[in-house]
Amino acid sequence: MTAAGAPLAMLGLSTPVAPQRDCIFMIHPQITSAVFETKESKIVFPDRPTEYRCSYTRTKGGTDIAFTNQNGWRFELRIGRGDAGTWKASRAEDAVSGRALSPVGNRQ
């Protein structure tokens, strides 16, 4: 979700063994054209769908996922045991963040 709470994207993960997985952003089915104009959208969807190598770590508090996109933005997602969490993307001094939800639960 964007910082304003608008649906933005879903992060799909491959199922091979953790800690290394592949992931890709998919457009959320409820996205509106206005959301495409946000800073978050321009970072999440820079120019084309791209598959990324992700680190995937389960902790006592939930799950951490991290990767860098093709434009150098470092994404970090934290999903807690309650299936809710946060995401942030940073590059140099710039950063954006928002809420994250796990619609299928916090499973491996």
C-alpha positions as CSV (number, residue, x, y, z in Angstrom):
1,M,0.0,0.0,0.0
2,T,1.1,3.6,-0.5
3,A,1.7,5.8,2.6
4,A,-1.9,7.1,2.0
5,G,-3.2,3.5,2.2
6,A,-4.1,3.0,-1.5
7,P,-3.5,-0.6,-2.8
8,L,-0.4,-0.7,-4.9
9,A,1.1,-4.0,-5.6
10,M,1.4,-7.7,-4.6
11,L,4.8,-9.2,-4.2
12,G,4.8,-12.8,-5.6
13,L,7.5,-15.2,-4.2
14,S,8.8,-18.4,-5.6
15,T,8.6,-21.4,-3.4
16,P,12.1,-22.9,-3.4
17,V,14.0,-23.2,-0.2
18,A,14.5,-20.1,1.9
19,P,16.6,-18.0,2.4
20,Q,17.0,-17.3,-1.3
21,R,13.9,-16.9,-3.4
22,D,12.8,-15.0,-6.5
23,C,10.1,-12.4,-6.3
24,I,8.2,-10.0,-8.6
25,F,5.8,-7.1,-8.1
26,M,2.4,-7.6,-9.6
27,I,-0.1,-4.8,-10.0
28,H,-2.8,-5.0,-7.3
29,P,-6.2,-5.7,-8.9
30,Q,-7.8,-2.7,-7.1
31,I,-5.2,-0.1,-8.3
32,T,-6.5,3.1,-9.7
33,S,-5.0,5.3,-12.4
34,A,-4.3,8.0,-9.7
35,V,-2.1,5.6,-7.8
36,F,0.2,5.2,-10.9
37,E,1.1,8.9,-10.4
38,T,2.4,8.5,-6.9
39,K,6.1,8.4,-6.0
40,E,5.6,4.9,-4.6
41,S,4.2,3.6,-7.8
42,K,7.1,5.0,-9.9
43,I,9.6,3.2,-7.6
44,V,7.7,-0.1,-7.4
45,F,7.0,-0.2,-11.2
46,P,10.0,1.6,-12.7
47,D,9.6,0.5,-16.3
48,R,8.7,-3.2,-16.7
49,P,8.0,-6.3,-14.5
50,T,11.3,-7.7,-13.4
51,E,12.1,-10.8,-11.3
52,Y,14.4,-10.1,-8.4
53,R,16.5,-12.4,-6.1
54,C,15.1,-11.9,-2.6
55,S,16.4,-12.8,0.8
56,Y,13.7,-14.4,2.9
57,T,14.2,-14.8,6.6
58,R,11.7,-16.1,9.2
59,T,12.2,-14.7,12.7
60,K,10.3,-15.0,15.9
61,G,8.5,-11.8,15.1
62,G,7.5,-12.8,11.5
63,T,9.1,-12.7,8.1
64,D,11.7,-10.3,6.5
65,I,12.1,-10.0,2.8
66,A,14.7,-7.8,1.0
67,F,15.9,-7.1,-2.5
68,T,17.2,-4.4,-4.8
69,N,15.3,-3.4,-8.0
70,Q,16.8,-2.6,-11.4
71,N,16.9,1.1,-10.5
72,G,18.9,0.7,-7.3
73,W,16.0,1.0,-4.8
74,R,16.5,-1.3,-1.8
75,F,13.2,-2.8,-0.6
76,E,12.7,-4.2,2.9
77,L,9.4,-5.8,3.9
78,R,8.6,-7.0,7.4
79,I,5.5,-9.0,7.9
80,G,4.6,-9.8,11.6
81,R,2.9,-12.8,13.0
82,G,-0.5,-11.0,12.6
83,D,-0.1,-10.9,8.8
84,A,0.5,-7.2,8.8
85,G,3.6,-5.2,8.5
86,T,5.5,-2.5,6.7
87,W,7.6,-2.0,3.6
88,K,10.2,0.6,2.7
89,A,12.3,1.4,-0.3
90,S,15.4,3.5,-0.1
91,R,18.1,4.8,-2.4
92,A,20.8,7.1,-1.2
93,E,19.1,9.8,0.9
94,D,15.6,9.2,-0.6
95,A,13.0,6.8,0.9
96,V,9.4,5.8,0.7
97,S,7.3,3.5,2.9
98,G,3.9,2.0,3.4
99,R,1.9,-0.7,5.0
100,A,2.1,-4.4,4.0
101,L,-0.3,-7.2,4.4
102,S,0.0,-10.9,3.8
103,P,-3.3,-12.1,2.4
104,V,-2.4,-15.8,2.7
105,G,-0.9,-15.7,6.2
106,N,2.6,-15.7,7.4
107,R,3.6,-19.2,6.3
108,Q,6.8,-20.4,4.7
